[in-house]
């Protein structure tokens, strides 16, 4: 706490607000394409949207039906949402009668085979992406891979790091310092991510079809499964049917340990995956390899340190060579009350939260710390809106309400810093809105969803479908920007041409390509 105060005061005294104005943000948002009767779309990725392999802003995630919208990084706070709005308007003009599902938890999927795996063409890079997804389906089940969320990409400008390093009296090479401090941030994020899940969790319920044939301890009404005080069932362990990842001990203590432990998981065979084999009897790939992780991205984490990769480069290689460039926050549910799944207040609070995690003292994460963080998160996932639920704070019990109140109060001077950077009091207002949610749990998105279900006696599916149709009407009723529309049409065409070129280019065999990709 003392270190936090000292760092904040030093930044305030040094007029660091100007450097915070250079923070870059980007959003990745997933949405399932569905039919008007609520079933998963079985149609291919629409040609009018371009190539899912090469388009920079519109692609697919696990499934051919799971769209992913990507905004370019920008220093202007309002730009990501504005661009997401335009992307959604463009997509809706090219998907016919299909609708975008607006909740994180899917619906109306009766069996795994109903989920079409994303296709990326015949090139080696395209085949690798599809086979990786086939492997995920075999390992965890395809239905689990249809869970959608929002990823928030965030980086501080070099001017901020230079000033911050000077104030800290640190004389390490700048990139070494930057990487070290980003890892400080990620450790604290894991300690305190339960707060984000409480404030923004929006998946307290789901369709029975998602867990058909599986044991669970959720309550039931109509065709809905839920927990009365749940916040984000998306962040629970419900999706994973295989526990191989639960034994992983990926270290966030520093860059070298992170790369070393992640690489170990990519190179260590897993007996369960060896049993069903890399290839089937016909000689077709079922997974990239039989190791605990096929590639780095298979490791599920609520936050990732990232570095932009070059073509054919592994993420860990990029990190090791050039250090951490930005962080990716992955703990966010889609907000079904917002057309694009997230709002400006949430973005501003994420800025505050990330900066709080950076400035707060961040000891190394020991095994007991990791276990406490996981336990806290699961308690908030299932019981969070009972704000008297007790969490573990440095080995001592504390109520969620008391700890959350303390954290938000500590963020107030950080909000002042950001408001100096941008003018006005938008960050202070965003913080105040979160404080209201702590004192009034009924104001959280998860509570608002359950109120809709219980108040109108409608199922989760009915609520979600109504929201999806309302958001569709929102996008179709608004005029598209001519310049943006023309740009997206041009990008769709050029991305298709780029993929066609890749598909027709003579390459080494896929086996050689994989061997080269995984070569040290």
Long-range contacts (C-beta under 8 A, 24 or more apart in sequence): 1-361, 1-410, 3-359, 3-360, 3-361, 4-356, 4-359, 4-360, 4-361, 4-410, 7-167, 7-168, 7-359, 8-359, 8-413, 8-414, 8-417, 10-167, 11-163, 11-164, 11-167, 11-359, 11-417, 12-413, 12-416, 12-417, 14-163, 14-167, 16-160, 16-163, 16-164, 16-417, 17-417, 17-418, 17-420, 17-421, 18-159, 18-421, 19-156, 19-157, 19-159, 19-160, 19-163, 19-421, 20-156, 20-160, 20-355, 20-417, 20-418, 20-421, 21-75, 21-421, 21-422, 22-75, 22-156, 22-157, 22-159, 22-160, 23-75, 23-154, 23-155, 23-156, 23-157, 23-160, 23-351, 24-73, 24-74, 24-75, 24-153, 24-154, 24-155, 24-157, 24-326, 25-73, 25-74, 25-75, 25-77, 25-80, 25-152, 25-153, 25-154, 25-347, 25-351, 26-70, 26-71, 26-72, 26-73, 26-74, 26-80, 26-152, 26-153, 27-69, 27-70, 27-71, 27-80, 27-81, 27-84, 27-150, 27-151, 27-152, 27-153, 27-342, 28-68, 28-69, 28-70, 28-71, 28-150, 28-151, 28-153, 29-68, 29-69, 29-84, 29-150, 29-151, 29-334, 29-340, 29-341, 29-342, 30-61, 30-66, 30-67, 30-68, 30-69, 30-148, 30-149, 30-150, 30-334, 31-66, 31-67, 31-69, 31-100, 31-101, 31-102, 31-148, 31-334, 31-341, 32-63, 32-65, 32-66, 32-67, 32-100, 32-101, 32-106, 32-146, 32-148, 33-65, 33-66, 33-67, 33-95, 33-98, 33-99, 33-100, 33-101, 34-65, 34-98, 34-99, 34-100, 34-101, 34-107, 34-108, 34-468, 35-97, 35-98, 35-99, 36-97, 36-98, 36-99, 37-108, 38-107, 38-108, 38-461, 38-465, 39-108, 39-109, 39-114, 40-65, 40-106, 40-108, 40-109, 40-114, 40-115, 40-116, 40-146, 41-65, 41-98, 42-114, 42-116, 43-98, 44-119, 45-118, 45-119, 46-94, 46-95, 47-492, 47-496, 48-94, 48-492, 49-91, 49-94, 49-95, 49-492, 50-491, 50-492, 50-493, 50-494, 50-495, 50-496, 51-121, 51-492, 51-495, 51-496, 51-498, 51-499, 52-118, 52-119, 52-120, 53-120, 53-121, 53-123, 53-125, 53-126, 53-129, 53-495, 53-499, 53-502, 54-495, 54-498, 54-499, 54-502, 55-491, 55-492, 55-495, 56-491, 56-495, 57-83, 57-87, 57-488, 57-491, 58-87, 58-90, 58-91, 58-488, 58-492, 60-118, 61-118, 61-145, 61-148, 62-115, 62-117, 62-118, 62-133, 62-136, 62-137, 62-142, 62-145, 62-146, 63-115, 63-116, 63-117, 63-118, 63-133, 63-142, 63-145, 63-146, 64-116, 64-117, 64-118, 64-119, 65-115, 65-116, 65-146, 66-118, 66-145, 66-146, 66-148, 67-91, 67-100, 73-153, 73-155, 73-326, 75-157, 77-344, 77-347, 77-348, 77-422, 78-344, 80-347, 81-340, 81-342, 81-343, 81-344, 81-347, 83-484, 84-340, 84-342, 85-339, 85-340, 85-475, 85-478, 86-480, 86-481, 86-484, 86-485, 86-488, 87-488, 88-339, 88-340, 88-475, 89-475, 89-476, 89-478, 89-480, 90-480, 90-484, 90-485, 90-488, 92-472, 92-475, 92-476, 93-476, 93-480, 99-468, 99-469, 99-472, 100-468, 100-471, 100-472, 101-148, 101-464, 101-468, 102-334, 102-336, 102-341, 102-464, 102-467, 102-468, 102-471, 103-148, 103-202, 103-203, 103-334, 103-336, 103-460, 103-464, 103-467, 104-147, 104-148, 104-149, 104-202, 104-203, 104-232, 104-234, 104-333, 104-334, 105-147, 105-203, 105-205, 105-206, 105-207, 105-210, 105-233, 105-234, 105-460, 106-143, 106-146, 106-147, 106-148, 106-207, 106-210, 107-206, 107-207, 107-209, 107-210, 107-460, 107-461, 107-464, 107-465, 108-207, 108-209, 108-461, 109-143, 109-146, 109-209, 109-210, 110-209, 110-212, 111-212, 112-137, 112-141, 112-142, 112-143, 113-142, 115-142, 115-143, 115-145, 115-146, 117-142, 120-499, 121-499, 121-502, 121-503, 122-503, 123-499, 123-502, 123-503, 123-505, 123-507, 124-507, 124-508, 124-510, 124-513, 125-312, 125-502, 126-499, 126-502, 126-503, 127-285, 127-510, 128-288, 128-510, 128-513, 128-514, 128-517, 131-285, 131-286, 131-287, 131-288, 132-287, 132-288, 132-294, 132-295, 132-297, 132-298, 134-285, 134-286, 134-287, 135-286, 135-287, 135-288, 135-294, 136-294, 136-298, 138-273, 138-276, 138-286, 138-287, 139-242, 139-244, 139-273, 139-287, 140-239, 140-240, 140-241, 140-242, 141-239, 141-241, 143-210, 144-239, 144-240, 144-241, 147-234, 147-239, 148-334, 149-234, 149-330, 149-332, 149-333, 149-334, 150-332, 150-333, 150-334, 150-341, 150-342, 151-328, 151-329, 151-330, 151-332, 152-328, 152-329, 152-332, 152-347, 152-350, 153-306, 153-326, 153-327, 153-328, 153-329, 154-326, 154-327, 154-328, 154-329, 154-350, 154-351, 154-354, 155-325, 155-326, 155-327, 156-358, 175-322, 175-323, 176-323, 178-323, 178-324, 179-255, 179-305, 179-319, 179-323, 179-324, 180-254, 180-255, 181-358, 182-305, 182-324, 182-327, 182-358, 183-252, 183-253, 183-254, 183-255, 183-258, 183-305, 183-324, 184-357, 184-358, 184-362, 185-327, 185-354, 185-357, 185-358, 185-362, 186-252, 186-303, 186-304, 186-305, 186-327, 186-357, 187-252, 187-253, 187-362, 187-363, 187-364, 187-365, 188-356, 188-357, 188-358, 188-360, 188-362, 189-302, 189-303, 189-327, 189-329, 189-354, 189-357, 190-252, 190-302, 190-303, 190-365, 190-370, 190-373, 191-365, 191-369, 191-373, 192-353, 192-356, 192-357, 192-407, 193-302, 193-303, 193-331, 193-373, 193-377, 194-373, 194-376, 194-377, 194-379, 194-380, 194-384, 194-391, 194-400, 195-353, 195-404, 195-407, 196-329, 196-331, 196-332, 196-350, 196-353, 197-231, 197-232, 197-235, 197-331, 197-377, 197-380, 197-381, 197-384, 198-231, 198-380, 198-384, 198-385, 198-400, 198-404, 198-437, 198-438, 198-444, 199-349, 199-434, 199-437, 199-438, 199-444, 200-232, 200-332, 200-333, 200-335, 200-346, 200-444, 200-445, 201-230, 201-231, 201-232, 201-234, 201-235, 201-333, 201-380, 201-381, 201-384, 201-444, 201-445, 201-446, 202-232, 202-333, 202-334, 202-335, 202-336, 202-337, 202-445, 202-446, 202-449, 203-230, 203-231, 203-232, 203-233, 203-234, 203-235, 203-333, 203-446, 204-230, 204-231, 204-232, 204-233, 204-446, 204-447, 204-449, 204-450, 205-230, 205-233, 205-449, 205-450, 205-453, 205-460, 206-233, 206-460, 207-459, 207-460, 207-461, 210-238, 211-238, 214-241, 221-453, 221-459, 222-457, 222-458, 222-459, 223-459, 223-460, 223-461, 224-453, 224-459, 224-460, 224-461, 225-460, 226-450, 226-453, 226-460, 227-382, 227-383, 228-450, 229-382, 229-383, 229-384, 229-385, 229-386, 229-389, 230-381, 230-382, 230-383, 230-384, 230-385, 230-446, 231-380, 231-381, 231-384, 231-385, 231-444, 231-446, 232-333, 232-380, 232-381, 232-446, 233-381, 233-382, 234-333, 235-302, 235-331, 235-333, 235-377, 235-381, 236-378, 236-381, 236-382, 237-378, 242-272, 244-270, 244-272, 244-273, 244-292, 245-292, 245-293, 245-299, 245-300, 248-292, 248-293, 248-299, 249-367, 249-370, 250-299, 250-301, 251-365, 252-365, 253-364, 253-365, 255-305, 255-319, 255-320, 255-323, 255-324, 256-320, 258-305, 258-319, 259-316, 259-319, 259-320, 262-293, 262-296, 262-299, 262-316, 263-316, 265-291, 265-292, 265-293, 265-299, 266-291, 266-292, 266-293, 266-294, 266-295, 266-296, 266-316, 266-518, 267-291, 268-292, 285-510, 288-514, 289-518, 301-330, 302-329, 302-330, 302-331, 302-377, 303-327, 303-328, 303-329, 303-330, 303-331, 304-328, 304-330, 312-516, 312-517, 314-517, 314-518, 327-354, 329-354, 333-445, 335-445, 336-445, 336-449, 336-463, 336-464, 336-467, 337-445, 337-448, 337-467, 339-471, 339-474, 339-475, 344-426, 344-430, 345-429, 345-430, 345-433, 346-430, 348-418, 348-426, 348-427, 348-430, 349-430, 349-431, 349-433, 349-434, 351-418, 351-427, 352-411, 352-414, 352-415, 352-418, 352-427, 352-430, 352-431, 353-411, 355-414, 355-417, 355-418, 356-407, 356-410, 356-411, 356-414, 359-414, 360-410, 368-395, 384-446, 385-441, 385-444, 385-446, 385-447, 387-438, 387-441, 401-438, 401-439, 404-438, 405-435, 405-438, 405-439, 408-434, 408-435, 408-438
